[in-house]
Amino acid sequence: MKKFCLTITVLLILSMILAACDPDTEGKTYSILYYGNGETSGIAPTDKNFYKAGETAVVKDKNTLSRTGYEFLHWNTKTDGTRNTYHVGDPIKVKNYDIFLHAIWGILP
């Protein structure tokens, strides 16, 4: 009987741990936020929508952002451009976290 109670206790603890590892995202919404990343003037676009995990949004244009001596190339999830690249109009699938998009600039000749 003691072995049975110990087994049940271990199973209950494991199920609680596993439940904690799988965050409950029901009803939660997430944002897509745009950053100029070195801009010298202008305003980054604003996405006023809130998305549920699994929904798809469309990547916005640069709005009025500009950077002296540079041209806007695309957006990236990392400021140095080494992660996920998104071009204007691309679909972007929302996960269970906010998405931060940084402008990536190319030097003008």
VOGU-3710 file (C-alpha; in Angstrom, 3 decimals, decimal comma):
1> mkkfcltitv> 0,000/0,000/0,000  2,875/2,392/0,799  4,359/1,771/-2,667  1,005/2,586/-4,260  0,666/5,868/-2,293  4,233/6,826/-3,193  3,565/6,124/-6,877  0,395/8,234/-6,821  2,230/11,066/-5,053  5,058/11,017/-7,605
11> llilsmilaa> 2,563/11,024/-10,495  0,682/13,976/-9,000  3,903/15,947/-8,564  4,999/15,169/-12,138  1,627/16,251/-13,543  1,872/19,539/-11,622  5,379/20,146/-12,991  4,292/19,382/-16,544  1,275/21,666/-16,215  3,572/24,486/-15,101
21> cdpdtegkty> 5,790/23,960/-18,173  2,880/24,453/-20,560  1,758/28,070/-20,077  -1,957/28,688/-20,368  -2,326/31,098/-23,279  -6,114/30,940/-23,495  -7,485/34,455/-23,756  -4,050/36,096/-23,865  -3,153/38,481/-26,658  0,171/39,662/-28,034
31> silyygnget> 1,501/42,722/-29,839  3,819/43,419/-32,741  6,075/46,354/-31,899  8,268/48,258/-34,367  11,528/50,062/-33,543  13,597/52,495/-35,649  16,984/51,051/-34,691  19,184/54,102/-35,256  16,715/56,282/-37,147  17,514/59,981/-37,375
41> sgiaptdknf> 13,930/61,094/-37,915  10,387/59,895/-38,359  8,090/57,584/-36,490  7,999/53,788/-36,563  4,716/52,177/-37,574  2,226/51,211/-34,907  0,180/48,046/-34,943  -2,752/48,708/-32,635  -4,099/45,183/-33,013  -3,795/42,480/-30,386
51> ykagetavvk> -3,276/38,950/-31,661  -3,891/35,528/-30,207  -1,182/32,901/-30,561  -1,487/31,260/-33,972  -3,001/34,266/-35,733  -1,259/35,839/-38,707  -0,521/39,544/-39,093  0,940/41,517/-42,013  4,277/43,318/-41,588  3,905/47,078/-41,883
61> dkntlsrtgy> 5,844/49,615/-43,954  8,515/51,809/-42,338  6,008/54,664/-41,887  8,025/57,923/-41,771  11,263/56,432/-40,419  14,471/57,585/-42,047  18,168/57,463/-41,283  20,649/59,905/-42,762  22,964/58,119/-45,217  20,952/54,884/-45,125
71> eflhwntktd> 17,994/53,257/-46,820  15,405/51,074/-45,123  15,848/47,419/-46,129  13,493/45,319/-43,994  12,575/44,346/-40,434  14,332/41,828/-38,208  13,650/40,336/-34,804  17,188/41,262/-33,703  18,772/44,732/-33,902  21,840/43,465/-35,788
81> gtrntyhvgd> 19,708/41,706/-38,406  20,842/38,172/-37,559  17,493/36,595/-36,684  14,172/36,425/-38,532  13,864/38,836/-41,461  10,489/40,217/-42,540  9,781/42,392/-45,560  6,918/44,846/-45,848  3,698/42,934/-46,537  5,051/39,581/-45,343
91> pikvknydif> 2,788/37,449/-43,175  4,027/36,988/-39,627  2,646/34,234/-37,421  2,138/35,305/-33,825  3,479/32,984/-31,142  2,690/33,169/-27,436  4,833/36,278/-26,900  5,115/39,849/-28,187  7,125/40,287/-31,386  9,703/43,073/-31,615
101> lhaiwgilp> 10,692/44,160/-35,131  13,727/46,388/-35,660  14,402/48,398/-38,803  17,449/47,195/-40,723  19,275/49,858/-42,683  21,679/49,638/-45,612  24,366/52,282/-46,241  23,671/54,414/-49,309  26,444/54,485/-51,934
//
